[in-house]
């Protein structure tokens, strides 16, 4: 009896294992419902500079301040923009912006600082904020966590401020340091239509007089 009971128990365990394996295969093979969306986007980090106009760039200076300076592009004008949304930088993307000494190549994250919004305007801190990109033609405005806009300094030499309206926003070109070009290329110019029909040459549109008609009358002596 004991042996028979052991055999029955082994068969039951074996059947249970098979049933679990079958259920696992069926569950794996079942497609997800159409309403279920799996977010596979990964944050993408790009080394950039924020050019305002000509050779004017957003610059990191001591005291966790961000200002505008003009001149040669150096390490203090280089930032890492982290696209939380993933993909190419474009309108509506959520980003974090990091500054680190030596152009963002210093692996010591304790020396990194991130852009943030506070009562004094736009500064840098250990824990930064998430900003949103808003495209304006070939440039971007940066929307703050409170729905305002990163704005130019109130006066020359001051730190970046904030504006409640887009009209007061600081518009920047985001320059990819790897390519040296804006992340938004200029709009392509339409090609000229070389197949357009041309009007035939006539005396009226060429300005050239038509030759006199030939006659058979002999010349007089």
C-alpha positions, 0 to 999 in steps of 0.5 A: 500500500505504501508503495502504491501511494508513493507511485500515485503521489509521484504521478500527481506531482509529474502531472502538476509540473506538466500543467504548470509548464503548459500554462507558462508557454500559453501565457508567454505566447499570448499577445498583449491587449491593444490597450497595453503599451510597453514603454521601452524608451531609454534616456539618451544623453548628448553633449551640447552647447546652448547658443543664443546668437553668434558666439553667445552661449549659456555658460556655467560659472561659480556659485552654481550660476548660469549666465550668457557670455560671448567668445570661444566655445569652451568647457564651461559652455558644454552640457550634457542634455539627458532626453528622458523621452528618448529618441532625437531631441524634439518638441515636447521632450522632457530633459535634464541638463547636467554640467560637470567640470572638464566638459562633462567628462569628469566621472566623479558625479559628486562634481556634477550639477543639474539645472533647476528652477528656484526663486532666484531664477535658473541655477544649478544644484545636486538634484536638478529639475525636469525641463520641457523643450518647446520648439520655436522655428529652428530654436528651442525655448525651455519650459520650467517645472512650474510652466514658466520659461527660461529667460535672459538675464534681467541685465548684463552679467546677471544669472538666467531668469524666468518668464511667465510668458513665451514672449520673454523666453530665451530662445537657443540653438542646441548644438550637438558637440559631436557634429558641431551642428544644430539638432534642428537642421535648417528647412530645406529650400525647394528646388527650382522647377527647371521643367517649367515651359518657356515662352517662344522667342518673339520680336516682342519679348527678345527686343530684336527686330525681325529681318525684312522680307526678301523680294524678287525685285532686282536692284536698281542700277 
